[in-house]
Amino acid sequence: MQLPVQSQSTLYAEAWEAAAGPDDLLEIARAADRAGFDYLAGCDHVGIPRRLAAAMSTVWYDPVATLAFLAAATERVRLLSHVAIVGLRHPLLTAKQYATLDHLSGGRLVLGVGAGHVQEEFEALGVDFRGRGAVLDECLDALRAALGPEEFPEHHGKLYDFEGLGQRPRPAQDRIPVWVGGSSPAAVRRAALKGDGWLPQGDPRDRLPGQIARIRELREKAGVRGPFTVGAIAEPLYVGTPRWEVGRRTLTGGPRELAESLRAYRAMGVHQIQVRFRSRSRSELTDQISAFGAEVAPEL
C-alpha cells in the first residue's frame, strides 16, 4: 500500500490526514507489517509550484527519510519508493541514500523510479525537463552500477561519468529490485527493457492486459530474461458494509466478494496489487488494514 499522510494530493488524501503526522505514520506502518502486507510506499517531490499547490498540496515527505524512519519500527514489510524522481539527483547521491536505507533495513528496499512531471521542479534544480526521459534512462544504468556489489562502482555515459569513488555501506541485497513507474509508451518500454518490474500509473482494468502484453512482447524481442514483477493499483476498497458515503468506484463487501473481484488482476498477469482503503480516521484505516490482512488476503 501507498502510505497516507506522507503525500496529500486531493486525488486521494482523506480529510483526517491534514492533521496527521509521524505518530500516525508509525501506527499505520506497524499495522501493515502485522497484517502481512508486502510493501509500504512513499512518493517523491522536492517542491510543488503555486499553480499546482491547490490540487497536489505541498505535503510530500521525503521518501528516503520517511522509509528509514519506518524501517526501524517494522520487521518484515518491504520499503518502496513509489516513485523516486531519480533524474533530479546525481546517481551517486541517489545510490548513497538508498544503499544506506537497504543496509539499515536489512535488505527491504524496492527502488521505484519515474520520470517526473512537474516542470518547475526540474528547472529549480537545474535539470533538463524536456530531456528527462533520456536522463532517467542513463540514471537507471548508472544506478545499476552504483547499487551493485562493487565498493568502487564505475559508469561512463553521456551525462554521468564516475569511477574510483568508494561507497559503503553497500546494500544488504545482492541486487536491488528496480520497478519503473508510468503508463506512457516510453515508460512501459523503459520498464520492460531496463526494470525488474512495472508500476502502472492509474491504468483501469480494461487497459492493463494490453499494457502487460506489450511488456512481454518488448522483453521477448530484446531477449531480456529474469524475473519481472507486474503491478497494478486497485480501486479504493472498504472491507465490509460502509455506513458512510465511500464513493461510487470503491469496492465494498465481505472478504470473499472482495477477493473474487481482486483475483481478476491475477488472471491478467498481475503479480502484486497496491490497495488503498477509504477511511475517516487513523483507527478506521488500521482496522481496515487488519481486516484485509486477516480476512481478505487468505482468500487471494
Buried (B, 14 or more C-beta within 10 A) or exposed (E): BBBBBBBBBEEBBBEBBEEBEEEBBBBBBBBBBBBBBBBBBBBBBBEBBEEBEEEBBEBBBBBBEBBBBBBEEBEEBBBBBBBBBBBBBBBBEBBBBBBBBBBBBEEBBBBBBBBBBBEBBBEEBEBEBEEBBBBBBBBBBBBBBBBBEEEEBBBEBEBBEBEEEEBEEBBBBEEBBBBBBBBEEEBBBBBBBBBBBBBBEEBEBEEBBEBBEBBBEBBEEEEBEEEBBBBBBBBBBBBBEBEEEBEEEBBBBBBEBBBEBBEEBEEBBBBBBBBBBBBEBBEBBBBBBBBBBBBBBEBB
